[in-house]
Amino acid sequence: GTHSAQRNARKRRPTAPSPRLPMSAFVPVAHTRCVTQKFVSPSRVHKRTSAKPRMAPVVRGKPRGVAGDDVLISTTPEWEALKQEKLEIDKTHLRDLLGDAARCEALTVEYNGVYCDYARQRVTPETMKKLYALADAADLRGKINAMFSGEHINSTEDRAVLHVATRAPKDKVINVDGKNVVPDVHEVLDKIKDFTDRIRNGEWVGATGKPLTSVVAVGIGGSFLGPLFVHTSLRTCAEAAEGARGRQLRFLANVDPVDVARSLNGLDPETTLVVVVSKTFTTAETMLNARTVRQWIIASLGKEAVAKHMVAVSTNLKLVSEFGIDPDNAFAFWDWVGGRYSVCSAVGMLPLSLQYGYETMETFLQGAWNIDEHFATAPFEENLPVTLGMLSLWNVSFLECPARAILPYTQALAKLAPHIQQVAMESNGKGVSIDGQKLDFETGEIDFGEPGTNGQHSFYQLIHQGRTIPCDFIGIIKSQQSVYLKGEIVSNHDELMCNFFAQADALAVGRTDVQLRSENCPDSLIPHKTFTGNRPSLSIMLPTLNAYTTGQLLAIYEHRVATQGFIWGLNSFDQWGVELGKVLASQVRTSMNEKRTKGEKVSEKDGFNPSTTALLNRYLEGKAQLKYAEPQDVFPCDLIDSDECRPPTSYV
């Protein structure tokens, strides 16, 4: 009876102004370039001719107004309604809102084991209705359909956005430019399975006949942060760790030679396999690191060993071959997979399958696809990524919160926040809409985080008594590890989770001067010990942390970010902001080579501003000179044990 009552109560969700139908109820309309009209709900056809200003369909990812004028979402009545709602919310406090049992029950969403309680967000069921209405105004459903249909919604690069295809089951059909890409995905996955099985069972050995038990994955950005997040999540998972017994996986991302030293330190070239991840095989930092590691292998094993000890994740087979890697050992991915969304492609699947086994990583893909289908089909009120995305949008654009703290109460998710930093900030850190209009509202958020309880002894002071920063608390019901000491009142994991529950309430409820006086707090300390509360957070709980739930969590955050971008009218799938620095670095590189070789100083004639000129000269003068006119390989001797090893000049 209790469980039945809970199920019935859970159905009492805040509902959108009009009913939604499942994806199966959507029917295609006549062919049109307006991709968000590819599927139209019969119950909403009348809205297409409404005189009310609305966000109109996407033309190759470009929002257009109903009268042909470009329109920002901030011009809609739904946006204005939320601005008025903010004024009402400002009259409330979370300590009072949390006393409303019906509201607390309504502000939860659960799907396939993932439970989210957002009762500590500064919203009411009425706020949620208005947020879902904004999603309708932005045609969120149409944009989701467009993404899953393979339309080129990344309009600035004229590309589809189909990271979801990298985890789609074999029987699914996902078309890009008229071609079903799922068979291509599974061809690569089958190749990964075959190759990783041969490495792991010792069929494929190194140049000297020894098994390859160490893997170094060379890549940067999305080629590094996503796989590292998953690796860190699985290291102490019992099932995954069993498959990794006797193996090690390391990542080399930073072009800093310190990272090279740390990544290779203690490894034996004879038992090391290197995976170079670069779609074009031209990424400057990755290729310099790849050439560095290649020389490490050559110095010990000879040039012919490269083909046995290095493989590639790339589509540029010509450059792969010229590098010395057998093109048959190159694993493809596609331009419709963005770097920060690529962990489910060969970018992550190859190194992670080498470490944990393909079967474990296949389970990871299944978890991600489970959320993909949920995102594509669930009504918004029951849709985890959509609901989380709308809450983030509310916090950023209406409550004017510039940041978000990601606080997993498990050490295994220590690398979640760095990965989501890239996924969210590179996707939605934009100042113009997808059609190039300057935005008149804030987008994106500054993501940071640290596992609890470490963060509590670091930056929680600020989030309790300084700036208002919405928080994502992530807890695990069943820990990967279990420790309980005789005489302790709770287990180690219970102690951790006690903090998980308490911190969210402390942020929401706070502590008043009245409470402090009742506790005989000295008057001089009352201002210092007062907690204003009313600081929003949400709590996500997973039943356990394994390959499947790690995949679920990844997809939830990916689609949450997409939801925000779709509503804001951004292109969440390009990243032009990273380009200018690369261009300027090329100019510095050319000048540095010239000045090093000639032994000259940088001058104003070299085109740098006075500040940069002074910084460059201080750098060049502060270390021994490497003469680039005399090419030579220079390595620390503790990394290469050979007659050819020479310490870097700057060490002498």
N, C-alpha and C positions, 0 to 999 in steps of 0.2 A: 504493500500500500504506500509506504514512504517513497520508494523508488518511482512508483507510478505518479505520485503527486509531484515529485521533482521533475519528472519528464514533462508533465502537463504545464508546470510553472515555467519551465524553460521555453516552452512554445510562446509564452507571452512576451515576445520581443517587441521593441519599438519598430513600428512598420513604416515603410515609405508611403507617400501619399497615394500611390496606385499599386495594384498587385503586380508581381513579376511572374513570368512563366519560365519553366525550365528551358534549356537550350533546345530540347526536342520540339518545343512549340514554336520555335522561330522558323519562319518560312522565307525562302529567298525571293527577292524582287528582281525586276529587270536589271540587266547588266548596267553598271554605272561606275564611274571613277570615284564616286563618293563612297569610300570603302566602309564607312560605319553604317551605311544603309544596306549592306549585304544581307543582314538578317534584321527583320523588323517584327516586333511583337504585335500580333493582331490587336491587342488591347490598347496599343499606343499609337495606332496609325493616325488618329485624330490630332495628336500632338504635333505632327509634322506640318500641319497647316495652321497651327495656332498663331495668333497675332502676337503672343507674348514673346519678347526677346529671349532667345535661347542660344546656347552654344550649338552651332550647326554642324553638319557632317564633316568628316575629315576627307580632304581631297589629297591623296598621297601623303597623309599625315598632317595636312594643313587645315586648321580650323577656319571656317568661313561664316560670315553672318548671313542671316536669312535674306537680307536685301543685297548681298554681294559684298558688303563691307566686312573687313576683318574685325573680329570681336574677341575681347578678352573675357574670361569667365567672370572677372570682377564686375562686369557691367550687367550681369543678369540679376533678376529679382531674387533668385535663390541665394546669391552671394550677399545681397543687401539684407535679406532676412536673417542670415547668420550674423551679420554685423549688429543687428538689433538684438539677436539672441545673446550675443556676448554681453550686452548691457544688462540683460536679465541675469546671466550667470554671475556677473560681478556682484550681484546682491546676495549670493549664496556663499556658503562655506562647506568644504568637504566634511567637516566634523558633523554638520547637520545632515548633509545628504546621505552620509553613510548610516544614519539611523533609520533610513527608509528601506525596510526589508524588500518591498516590492521593486523598488528601483535597483537595489543590489542584485536581485534575482534576474531582472530584465537585462542588466548590463554585464552579461556573460555570453560567451560564444564557445562552442565546443565542436570539434570535428575529429573523429578517428583517433581519440586518445589525447589530442592536444586541447588543453583547457585554458581559456583566457578570461580573466576577470578584469574588467575595466571600470568597475564601480568607483575607483579612486581617480578617474579622469574627471575634469570639471565639465561634466555633461549631464543632461537628464535625458529620459526617453524622447522628449520633445526636441532636444538638440539633435539627437541621432536621426529623427525623422527629417529634420532640415538638412543634415549632412547628406543623407541618402538622396534627398531631393536635388541637392547640388550635383551629386553623381549622375542623376538622370539628366540634368541640364547640360552637363559636359558630355553626355552620351558615352558614359563609361562602358556600358555593356557593348556598344558598337565598337569601341576602341579595343576592348579585350578580344572580341570576335575577329577584328581585323588582324590583331597580332597572331592569334592562333590559326588564322587562315593564310598566313604567309604573305600578306600585303606588305608593301614597302613602306612601313610606318616610320622608319628612319629616313626621313625625306632628304635631309642634308647630305646623306651619303648614298641615297637611293638603294637602300637595303631592306630586306625583311629582318624581323627580329624573332628568332626562333630557337632560343636556347631550350625551350620546352621540347623541341624535337629531339634533342640529344638524350632525353630519357623516356621517349615515347616507346611503348611496346611495339613489337614487330607488326602486329595486325592493324595499327593505326595508319591513317592516311593524312599526311600534312603536306600540302603542295606549296612549292615556291616556283613562281613563273611557269606554272602548268606541270611541274614535275614533282612526284611524290618523293620526298627526301628521306623518309624513314628507312627504306632499304639501304641507302648510302650510309646512314648512321649505323645500322647494324652490321654492315660490312666492315666498318672500322672497329666496332665493338668485338666482332668475331676475331678480327686480326689481333686486337689487344689480348683477348683471352688466350689465343694460341701462343702468342709471343711470351706473355707473362707466365703461362704454364710451363713453357720450355725453360725459361730462366729459373723458375722456382724449383723445378724438379731436377735441375742439373743437366738437362739435355743440351742446353746452350751454355758453353763455358767461355772463359776469357782466352786471351792469346797464349797463355802458358798452361791451359788445361784446367785451371781452377774454377770452381763455381763462383758466380757473381752474386754476392750476398749483400753488397752495399750499393745504394743508388743515390746519386746526386742529381737533383732536378734543377736545371739552370733556366731561369725565367724571371720576369719581373712583373709587377702590377697584378693583373688578374691571373697571370700564369704562375703566380707565387702565393698570393694571399688566400685565394679560395682553397687550393690544395692543402696549404698549411693549416687552415682552419679545420678541414676535415681530418687531416692526419692527427692533429692535436686532440680532436674530439674522440678518435677511435683508439688512441694509444693504450688506454687503460680499460677499454671495453673487453670483457673476458673473451667473447667469441672472436673479435677482431685480433686481439693480442695473440691468441693461439696461432692464427695464420701468419703472424709476423715473427714468430719465434726464430731466433738466429739471424734475423735480417735487420738492416737499419736504412732509414730514409732521411736524407738531408736536403736542404734547399739552399741554393746560391742565387741571390737576387741582386744585392747591391753591387755596383761596380767598384766600390771601395775594396782595395786589396786586403783589408782586414777581414772582410766577409769571405774572400777567397781562402785566406789562411784558416779561418775558423771552420769553414765548410769541408776543407780537405784534410785538416789536421787529424793525424792518427789513422787515416785510410790507407789501404794498400791498393795501388793501381791494378794489381793483378786480380783483385776480387771486386773491383768497382765498375759499375755501369753508369754512364752519364746520359741523361735525357735532356736534350736541348729543346726548349719550347719557344718558338718564334714563328708566327704565321708566315711572315714574308722572308724570314731568315736574314733580316736587315736591322732589327732592333739594336740600337747602338750598344747599350749596356749589356744586353744578353749576349750579343755576338762577341764582344770583347771578353766577357767571362768565359764564353765557350772556347774561344781561341786560347785563353789562359789555361783552362783545364785540359784542352787537347795537348798543349805543350807539356803539361804535367805527365800525361800518359806517354807521349812520345819519348820524353827524357828517360823514362824507366823501361818502356817496352818496345820502343821503335815505332816508326810511322805506320807500319802495316797493322799495328794493334788497334788503330782508331776505329776501324770498321767493326771490330768485335766488342769494343768497349763504349761506343757512342751511338745513340739512336736519336731520332728527331721527331718532334711534333710540328709539322710545317706543311704548307702547300707548295712551296717553291722547291721542287725536286732538283732543278738545275743547280741552285746554290747549295743544296744539301749534298749533292754529289761532289761539287767542287770543294766542299769543306772536307771531304774524306769519308762521309757517312754513306753507306749503301742506301740508295733510294728505296730499296725494298724494305728497309727498316725505318721508313718515314711514315708517320701516322697522321692522317689528314683531319682537318676541320675546316669550317666554311665561313664565308664573310658574313653570314647571317647569325653568327655566334660572336657576340661582343666579348672582349677580353675579360671584363669583370663578371660576365655571366657564363664563363667557359669551363667551370670546374667539372661539369658533367660530361664534357667532351673528352677527347684524348688528352687534353691539357692536364686534367686531374686524374682521369681514369687510368692512364698508363702508369704514372709513378705510384699511385695509390694501390693499383692492382698488383704491381710488383711487390709492394710491401705486405698487403693484407690478403691477396688472392682475389681473383675475379669474382667469385661467388659473393664474397662480402660486399664488394663494390657494386655489384648488380642489385643487391638489396638497397643500397644507398640510392641508386637511380629510381627504384620502385617507390621509395619514400617521397622523393621529389615529385615524381609523376602523380602520386596520390594527391598532393596539394595542387598540382597543375590542373587536374580535372575539377577539383573543388573550386578553384578560382574561376575557372571557365564556366561553370554551370550553376553554382549555388546562388540562391537569392542573396542580395547584398546584406540583408539583415543577419544572415547565417554564415556569411562569407568571411573567414578569418583575415585573409590579406586585405580585402576591401575595407573591412571595419577598422583594422589597424591603420591602414593608409589614410582613411578619413579622419581618424583621431589625430594622427600626426599633422595632417593639413590644418585641422582646427587649432592645434597648439601653435603652429608656426604662423599661419596667416591671420588668425583672429586673436589668439591670446598673446601673440608676439613673443613666443619663446624661441630663442635662436639656436638652441642646442638640444641634444637628447643623450642621456646616459644609458648605455646597454650594460646591464649588471647581471651576468649569469652567476648563480650560486652553485657553480661547479667549476673546478679548476680545468676540467676537460674542455670547456668552452672559452679558454683564455684568449684564443685567436679569433673569436667571433666578431668582437668589436672592430679590430683592425680590418677585417674583410668587409664588414658592413660599412665602415668608413668609406671605402672605395665604391662599393655598390651604390650607396646612397648619395655621397657627395659628388662623385664624378657624374652620376646620372642626373641629379636634380640641382646641382650647383650652377644654375643658369640665370641670366638676367634678362633674357628675351624669350618670347614665345616661339613656337615651332615655325611660325611664319615671319619671325624677325622683329616683332613689335617689342618695344621696351615695356617691361612689366611694371605695373603700379602697385604691386603687392610683393611681400617677401615669399621666397621659395627656399627649399632646401633646409637642412639643419646641420649643425656641427655635431658629428657623432664621435663619442669617445666612450671608454668603459674599461672596467677591470673586474675580475671575478670577486664576488663576495667571499670572505669578509675582508679581503685585502683592501678593496676600495673604501671600506668604512674607515680605515686608518690612514686614508690618503685625502680624497677630495669630497667625502660626504659632508664635511663641515660646510662647504660652500653650498651644496644642494639643500641643506637643512636650514641654514641661516643667511645665505647670500643670495645669489641669483636663483630665479625659478627655472629649473631644468627638468622637464618631464623625464621619467625613468621607465625603462623596461626591466622589470625583475623577472628572471628566468630561473625556475626551480625544477629539480628532478625528484620524482617521488621515490624511485628505487635507485640508490647510488651504484656506480660502477664498482666501488670498493666499500667494504663494510668493516668498521672498527667499533668495538664496544668494550670499554675497560671496566673491569669489576670495580664496583663502588661508585661509578659515575651515574648520575640520575638519567642521563640521556646518552645515546650513541654519538659518535663524532659527527655523523651526517645529520642527525636530529639537531645537534647544536648549530650546525650551519643553517639548517632550515628555520630554526627559531629566529635567526636574524633575518632571513628572507621575509617572514611574515611581519616581524616587528618594524623593520625599516620602512616598509610601505605605509604602515599605519602612522608611524612617527611623522613622515612627510605630510600625510593627509590631515591628521588631527592636530598635531603640534602640542604645545603646552602654554597655557595662558598665565598671566600674572596672578590671577585669582587662585589658580591651582598651586602656584609656587608659594604664595603667601600661606595657603592652608598647610603647606609642608614646612612652614617656618623658615623659608629661604630668606636670608638677609636682604634688606631692601637694596643694598648696593649691588647685589648680584642678579636681581630680578631682570634687568634689561638684557643681561648677558645669557641668562638661562631661559629666556622666553623663546618659544618656537612658534612662528606665525602659522605654520601648517598651510593647508589649502594648496599644497604642491602636488601636481598630478603625477600619477604613475599607473602602470598596468602590470598585471602579474600573469605570466605564462607558466604553466606546469606541463611537463612531459612525463609520461609514465616511467620511462627510463631513457638513457642516452646510449643509442647504438647506431649502427649504420642507417637503419630505416628512419629513425626519428631525427638523425642529423640531416638526412635528405629532406625531411618535412620542414625542419627549421630553416634550412637554406632557402627553399622555395617560398616559404611564408614571407621572409624578408625581401626576396627578389620581387615578388608580386606586390608587396606593400609599397615598395619604391615606385613600381610602375603605376600603381593606382594614383599615387600623389602626382606623378608627372602627367598622367592622362587628365586629371582634373585641372591642374594648373595650366595645361595647354603647352607643355614643354616637349622637346625631343629628349627623352631620357636615355637615348641610346647612342648619342655621339659624345664627343669630348674634345671640342676644339680648344678648350681652355688649357690643355696640356701642350699645345703645339708651339706657342711663342717661345717658351723657355728653351725648347729643343733647338729652334732656329738660332737663338742668341748663343747657345752653348757651342754650336758649330762655328760661329764667328770667333769665340774665345779659343776654341781648339786650334783653329788655323793660326791665330796670332801666337798662342803659346808655343806651338811647334817652331815657328819662325824665331821667336825670341830665345827659346832654349838653344836652338841650333847655332844662332849667331852670337849668343852671349850678350844680347842687347836688353835694354829696358823697354817697357811699353811707354809710348809717348802719346800726346794728344792727337798726333797724326794717324794713329791706329784706329780712331773712330769711337773710342770709349769715353764716357763722361769722366770728369776728374776723380770722382769717388772710386769708380771701378778701376781706373788707371792706377790709383794709389794702392788699392787692395791687391791687384795683380802683381805689382812690383814688390810689395811686401811678401807675397807668397813666393815669387820666383827667387828673391834674394835670401829667403829664410831656410833654404835647403840646398844640399849639394846638387850640382847640375848633372842632368842626364843629357848627353849629346845625342839628339834624335838623328843626326846625320850619320851616326854609326850604329845601325840596327843590331840589337842583341836581345836575347831573352834573359831577363833578370828575375830570379826567384829567391825567396828565403830558403836557406839550406835545410831547414828542418822540414820543409815540404817536399823537396826533391833530393834524394840521397844518390847523387851521381857525380862523376868527375866534372860534368858540365855546370854544376851548380855554382853560382856566384851570388853573394849577398847584394841586395840593392845598394847602389852608391850612397843613398841617403842614410843607410844604416852605419856607414863606415865613419 
